Amino acid sequence: MRLSAGILLHRAGDGGGGGPQVLLGHMGGPFWARKDEHAWSIPKGEHEPDEEPRAAALREFAEELGSAAPAGELVELGSVRGSGKVITAFALAGDLDAAAIVSNTFEIEWPPRSGRMQEFPEIDRAAWFELPAARTKIVRGQLPFLDRLAGLLDTAPG
């Protein structure tokens, strides 16, 4: 079983009555290019069994967004299983300029069976979403993290 860890960054709403907002990243690469609903993720990545999930989450946040996580307390949101991996997430209150992200990249053969390797960003863009909108954006396997954050913040999940 592969292990993954990430951070669900959240901030207070903009005062428009919409409640808290979460930062999600749109998954990069050709498979996700034309998808929007359920094509966004918390910044996360794989780690070895001997690495602490908290340390992996901080590392992956920096790699996928090009910026260290804001200072603050990482609150564990537990783990979910799916797609052959276990994802552990942490909530973190803070702010980040979503327009300024610079993601690390990965390489795949594209188009398939073409023999051409192409490089793509792991996250091609990031954005802030209020919880109801985030529920339609985030990949379905990560929905429990939004519910757990709502419970932590004592907010309706949307």
N, C-alpha and C positions, 0 to 999 in steps of 0.2 A: 504494500500500500504506500503510495507516494504521500508525502506530507507537505503542506503549504501553510503559510501564515501571512496575514495582512492587517492593515489598519483602516478602520472606518472613521475617517475624519469628519467631525460634525461641528456646526456652529449655530448660533441663534439665528432665527429668521431675520429677514430684512425689515421687520416691523409692519409688513403688510398683512399680518394675521395668519400667515401660512405655516407658522411653526418652524421647528429646526430644519436645517439643511444638511445634506451629506455630500461629500466629494466622491464622485465615481469617475473611473477612467473608461473610455471606449476602447475595446480591444482592437489592436492593430492587426494588419495583415489582410490578405485578399479575401479570406473567408468571411470576415466581419465587415468589410468595406461598405456594403450596401444594407447592412442591418442596423437597426436602432433599438427597437424593443428587445429587451432581454439580451443586449449585446454589450452591456457595461458591467464593470466589476470593481470591487474594492482593489486598491493597489496591493498586490500579493505576489508571492512566488514560492517556489519549492525550497525545502531545506532538508538536511540530513537528520536522521533520528537523534544524533548526539548534539544537535544545535538547539538551543532554547528557542521556542517559537517567538517569544518577545523580541529577541535579537534578530531573528530572521525577518520579522515584520518590519522592524526599523530599517534594516538593510534594503529590503525590497521596496519599501516606500521611497527611499532615496534613489534607487536605481530606476524605478518606473516613472517617477515624477521629476527627477533631476534636482531635488531639494530635500534636505533633511526634514524629518517630521518636526512640527512645532514642539517646543518644550511643553511637557505636561504629563499627567498620569495616564498610563495605558491601562484601561479597564477591560479585563477579559470578557469576551462575549461568547466564549465556548467554541465548540467545533461543530462542523457539519460534514457529512460524508456524501460523496457523489463523484461520478465520472472517474472512479478509480483512485480518488485521493481524499484525504482528510484535511479540511481547511480550518485553521484556528484564527479567529479574528479578535482584534482589540479595538475598543472605542477610544478616541482621543479628541478632546475639545480643542479646537484651534482654527486658524484661517490660513489660506494659501491662495495665491493668484492662479486660478485654473488656466488662464490664457498663457501663462509663462512656463508650463511644464515642458520638459525635454526628457523623453523616455530613452531607455536603452533599447537595443535592437536585437532581432533574431534573424536567422537566415533559413530560407527554405527553397526548395526547387519550385519555381513558378514561371510559367504555367506548369502544371503537373506533367511529368514525363518529357519535359522540354530539354532537360540537361542544363538549364540555366538557373543558377542560384541568385536569389534576390534577397535584399535586406529590407526588413520592415520594422517599425517601432512596435514595442510590446503594447504601448498605449498610444493611440494616435491623437487623442484629445481628452481633456478632462472638463468636468462641469459640476456646478453645485445644483442639487435638486432638493426640493421639499420632499418629505417622506412619501406622500401619495404618488408623486411623479416618479420618485426613485423606484417604487415597487414595479412600475412598468418598464423601467430601464435596466435594472440589475438582472444578471443571469438568475434564473429561477432557483438554482441550488444555493444561492446566497441570500434569498429572501428572509430566512430565519434571523440573520444578523440585523436586518432592519427592524424586525419585530422586537428583538432583544434590546436594541438601542432605544426604541420607543418606550419599552418597559423601564429601562434604566432612567430615561428622561421623564417618565411618567406622562407620556404623550400618546395619543391614539396613533396606531401605525398607518392609518390612511385607508 
